[in-house]
Amino acid sequence: MTDTRVPRRRRFLVCEPRHFAVQYAINPWMHPDTPVDVDLAREQWQSLIHAYRTHGHDVDTLEPAPGLPDMVFAANSAVVLDGRVFGSLFHAPERRPESTHYDLWFKTAGFDVHRPEYVCEGEGDLVWTGRYLLAGTGFRTTREAHREVQEFFGHPVVSLTLVDPHFYHLDTALFVLDDGPGNNIAYFPEAFSAGSREVLARLYPDAVLATREDATAFGLNSVSDGRHVFIAPQAEALATRLSEHGYVPVPVDLSEFRKAGGGIKCCTQEIRS
């Protein structure tokens, strides 16, 4: 089955964790008294960039700014679809200055950037499936932002309610395995409200389901190119299930970033031109 999976070349935007630290607590994973090994974080981050490039993907980098320790989590900065950029308005005041730096990068790269009116945390809560956007709410991005995104992109938006604060962003509880004709996802059902679980079951009857152990290992904060799945090595059971479905797990350890509630996808913004 593996040979039937075809990867698609991607373009990613990332930001070096030069100033990465846990200086405040805005999710259950963060404890400001927890020391961060910045050298290890940089080494792990570089291994992710190496893995992307080894598998044929393009990687652009944004210069980090002092005083913004979470700027490494590039996914939260925007959603880029059809060459259009819907920017971010962070829930936490500590992170709001990040938007200015990302907006400037996109504008310098030739993109027009829409600044949202409502709290919206980019690909953290907005997941492009190839047909529509799955949109998370409950802890960060608001339902009003879901409507704003739909009006901006003109693609249908499916709202999903997150109920477990450990999975405060949609990209901690769900990721797209293939955004082509064989569109499918992997997700952790218990992260969602009962109604949202029913919606996901109807839309994706063949989805790969993750356990709590997979999810708390940040196994669902993964990136797939349609064949290769860049995944936390600690999510062993999920990696096995993905292999059974014909995908090729590519383990990349970003465990140092879990201290801030982040992982592979959090560090990766996809640019869809």
C-alpha positions as CSV (number, residue, x, y, z in Angstrom):
1,M,0.0,0.0,0.0
2,T,2.9,2.4,0.7
3,D,3.8,2.7,-2.9
4,T,0.4,4.1,-3.7
5,R,1.0,7.2,-1.5
6,V,2.4,10.1,-3.5
7,P,4.2,12.9,-1.7
8,R,3.6,16.5,-2.8
9,R,6.4,19.0,-2.6
10,R,5.7,21.6,0.0
11,R,7.0,25.1,0.9
12,F,7.4,25.8,4.6
13,L,8.2,28.9,6.7
14,V,10.0,28.4,9.9
15,C,11.7,30.6,12.6
16,E,14.8,29.6,14.5
17,P,14.4,29.1,18.3
18,R,17.2,31.5,19.2
19,H,15.1,33.2,21.9
20,F,13.0,30.2,22.8
21,A,12.1,30.0,26.5
22,V,9.1,29.4,28.8
23,Q,8.5,32.8,30.4
24,Y,4.8,32.7,31.0
25,A,2.0,30.2,31.1
26,I,-0.8,30.3,28.5
27,N,-1.5,26.6,28.2
28,P,-1.3,23.6,30.6
29,W,2.1,22.5,29.2
30,M,3.8,25.7,30.2
31,H,5.5,26.2,33.6
32,P,7.7,29.3,33.8
33,D,10.0,27.7,36.3
34,T,10.9,24.9,33.8
35,P,14.4,25.5,32.3
36,V,14.8,25.2,28.6
37,D,17.9,23.9,26.9
38,V,18.2,26.3,24.1
39,D,21.1,24.5,22.4
40,L,19.1,21.2,22.4
41,A,16.0,23.1,21.1
42,R,18.1,24.5,18.3
43,E,19.6,21.1,17.5
44,Q,16.1,19.5,17.4
45,W,14.7,22.3,15.2
46,Q,17.6,21.9,12.8
47,S,16.9,18.2,12.5
48,L,13.4,19.1,11.5
49,I,14.6,21.4,8.8
50,H,17.1,18.8,7.6
51,A,14.3,16.2,7.4
52,Y,12.1,18.5,5.3
53,R,14.9,19.3,2.9
54,T,16.0,15.7,2.7
55,H,12.5,14.8,1.6
56,G,12.4,17.5,-1.2
57,H,10.6,20.3,0.5
58,D,11.4,24.0,0.3
59,V,12.1,25.8,3.6
60,D,12.1,29.6,4.1
61,T,13.3,31.1,7.4
62,L,12.2,34.2,9.3
63,E,14.7,36.0,11.6
64,P,13.6,35.7,15.3
65,A,13.0,38.8,17.4
66,P,14.3,39.2,21.0
67,G,11.7,39.1,23.7
68,L,9.3,36.8,21.7
69,P,10.1,33.3,23.0
70,D,7.2,31.6,21.2
71,M,8.0,33.1,17.7
72,V,9.5,29.7,16.8
73,F,5.9,28.4,16.5
74,A,5.4,29.7,13.0
75,A,2.1,27.8,12.3
76,N,0.3,30.2,14.6
77,S,1.2,33.3,12.5
78,A,-1.2,32.9,9.5
79,V,-3.0,30.7,7.1
80,V,-1.8,30.8,3.5
81,L,-4.1,29.5,0.8
82,D,-4.3,30.2,-2.9
83,G,-1.4,32.7,-2.5
84,R,-3.4,34.8,0.0
85,V,-2.4,35.4,3.6
86,F,-4.9,35.5,6.5
87,G,-2.8,36.8,9.4
88,S,-3.1,36.3,13.2
89,L,-4.5,38.1,16.2
90,F,-3.3,36.1,19.2
91,H,-5.4,35.5,22.3
92,A,-2.5,36.1,24.7
93,P,-1.1,39.6,24.8
94,E,2.4,38.2,25.2
95,R,2.3,36.8,21.6
96,R,0.5,39.6,19.8
97,P,3.8,41.4,18.7
98,E,4.7,38.2,16.7
99,S,2.1,39.1,14.1
100,T,3.9,42.2,13.0
101,H,7.1,40.3,12.2
102,Y,5.4,37.6,10.2
103,D,3.2,40.1,8.4
104,L,6.3,42.0,7.3
105,W,7.9,38.8,6.0
106,F,4.9,37.9,3.9
107,K,4.6,41.4,2.6
108,T,8.3,41.5,1.7
109,A,7.8,38.2,-0.1
110,G,5.1,39.7,-2.2
111,F,1.9,38.6,-0.4
112,D,-1.0,40.7,0.6
113,V,-1.8,40.2,4.2
114,H,-5.3,40.4,5.8
115,R,-5.2,41.3,9.5
116,P,-8.1,39.6,11.3
117,E,-10.7,41.5,13.3
118,Y,-11.2,38.6,15.7
119,V,-8.8,36.4,17.7
120,C,-7.4,33.9,15.2
121,E,-4.2,31.8,15.7
122,G,-3.4,30.8,12.1
123,E,-2.8,27.1,11.3
124,G,-2.9,26.4,15.0
125,D,-6.7,26.3,14.6
126,L,-7.3,26.4,10.9
127,V,-6.4,23.2,9.0
128,W,-6.7,23.0,5.2
129,T,-8.0,19.7,4.0
130,G,-7.9,20.3,0.3
131,R,-11.7,20.7,0.2
132,Y,-12.4,23.0,3.1
133,L,-11.0,24.4,6.3
134,L,-11.4,22.6,9.6
135,A,-11.5,25.3,12.2
136,G,-11.0,24.8,15.9
137,T,-12.5,26.9,18.7
138,G,-12.9,26.6,22.5
139,F,-9.7,28.0,23.8
140,R,-8.1,30.4,21.3
141,T,-9.5,31.2,17.8
142,T,-13.1,32.5,18.0
143,R,-16.2,31.4,16.0
144,E,-16.4,34.9,14.6
145,A,-12.9,34.4,13.1
146,H,-14.2,31.2,11.5
147,R,-16.8,33.3,9.6
148,E,-14.2,35.9,8.8
149,V,-11.9,33.3,7.3
150,Q,-14.7,31.8,5.2
151,E,-15.5,35.3,3.8
152,F,-11.9,35.9,3.0
153,F,-10.9,32.7,1.3
154,G,-14.3,31.7,-0.1
155,H,-13.8,28.1,1.0
156,P,-16.2,26.3,3.3
157,V,-15.3,26.3,7.0
158,V,-16.3,23.5,9.3
159,S,-16.2,24.6,13.0
160,L,-15.0,22.1,15.6
161,T,-15.1,22.6,19.4
162,L,-12.1,21.6,21.5
163,V,-12.9,20.6,25.1
164,D,-9.6,19.5,26.7
165,P,-7.2,22.4,27.5
166,H,-4.2,20.2,26.9
167,F,-5.3,20.3,23.2
168,Y,-5.9,24.0,23.1
169,H,-5.2,24.3,19.3
170,L,-6.7,22.1,16.6
171,D,-3.3,21.1,15.4
172,T,-2.5,19.4,18.7
173,A,-5.5,17.1,18.2
174,L,-5.8,16.6,14.4
175,F,-3.7,16.7,11.2
176,V,-4.3,16.1,7.6
177,L,-2.7,13.0,6.1
178,D,-3.5,13.8,2.5
179,D,-5.0,16.9,1.0
180,G,-5.4,15.4,-2.4
181,P,-8.1,13.1,-3.9
182,G,-7.6,10.6,-1.1
183,N,-8.2,13.2,1.6
184,N,-8.0,11.8,5.1
185,I,-7.0,12.8,8.6
186,A,-5.7,11.5,11.9
187,Y,-7.2,12.8,15.2
188,F,-7.9,12.2,18.9
189,P,-11.7,12.0,19.4
190,E,-11.7,12.9,23.1
191,A,-10.2,16.3,22.4
192,F,-13.6,17.3,20.8
193,S,-17.1,17.9,21.9
194,A,-19.7,15.2,21.2
195,G,-21.2,17.1,18.2
196,S,-17.8,17.7,16.7
197,R,-16.9,14.0,17.1
198,E,-20.0,13.2,15.1
199,V,-19.1,15.7,12.4
200,L,-15.6,14.2,12.1
201,A,-16.9,10.7,12.0
202,R,-19.3,11.6,9.2
203,L,-16.7,13.5,7.2
204,Y,-13.8,11.0,7.7
205,P,-15.2,7.5,8.4
206,D,-11.8,6.0,7.6
207,A,-9.7,8.4,9.7
208,V,-6.8,7.2,11.7
209,L,-7.7,7.5,15.4
210,A,-5.1,8.3,18.0
211,T,-5.0,7.4,21.7
212,R,-4.5,9.9,24.5
213,E,-0.9,8.6,24.8
214,D,-0.3,9.4,21.1
215,A,-1.9,12.8,21.5
216,T,0.0,13.8,24.7
217,A,3.2,12.8,22.9
218,F,2.3,15.4,20.3
219,G,1.9,12.7,17.7
220,L,-1.0,14.7,16.2
221,N,1.1,17.8,15.9
222,S,2.6,16.2,12.7
223,V,3.1,17.3,9.1
224,S,2.3,15.0,6.2
225,D,3.3,15.5,2.5
226,G,0.8,12.8,1.5
227,R,3.3,10.0,1.9
228,H,5.9,10.9,4.6
229,V,4.6,11.9,8.0
230,F,7.0,13.9,10.1
231,I,6.0,12.7,13.6
232,A,7.2,12.7,17.2
233,P,9.1,9.4,17.8
234,Q,7.3,9.1,21.2
235,A,4.0,8.4,19.4
236,E,4.9,4.9,18.6
237,A,1.4,3.4,18.4
238,L,0.2,6.1,16.0
239,A,3.3,5.6,13.8
240,T,2.5,1.9,13.6
241,R,-1.1,2.7,12.5
242,L,0.0,5.2,9.9
243,S,2.4,2.6,8.5
244,E,-0.5,0.1,8.3
245,H,-2.4,2.7,6.2
246,G,0.5,3.1,3.8
247,Y,2.2,6.2,5.1
248,V,5.9,6.4,5.9
249,P,6.6,7.8,9.4
250,V,9.7,10.1,9.6
251,P,10.5,10.4,13.4
252,V,11.7,13.9,14.4
253,D,12.2,14.6,18.1
254,L,11.1,18.1,19.2
255,S,10.6,17.1,22.8
256,E,12.2,20.3,24.1
257,F,9.3,22.3,22.6
258,R,6.7,20.3,24.5
259,K,7.7,22.4,27.5
260,A,5.8,25.3,25.7
261,G,3.0,23.0,24.3
262,G,4.5,22.8,20.8
263,G,5.8,20.3,18.3
264,I,6.5,19.7,14.7
265,K,3.5,21.3,13.2
266,C,3.6,24.2,15.6
267,C,7.1,25.0,14.2
268,T,5.9,24.8,10.6
269,Q,3.9,27.3,8.5
270,E,2.9,26.0,5.1
271,I,2.9,28.4,2.2
272,R,0.3,27.4,-0.4
273,S,0.8,29.6,-3.4
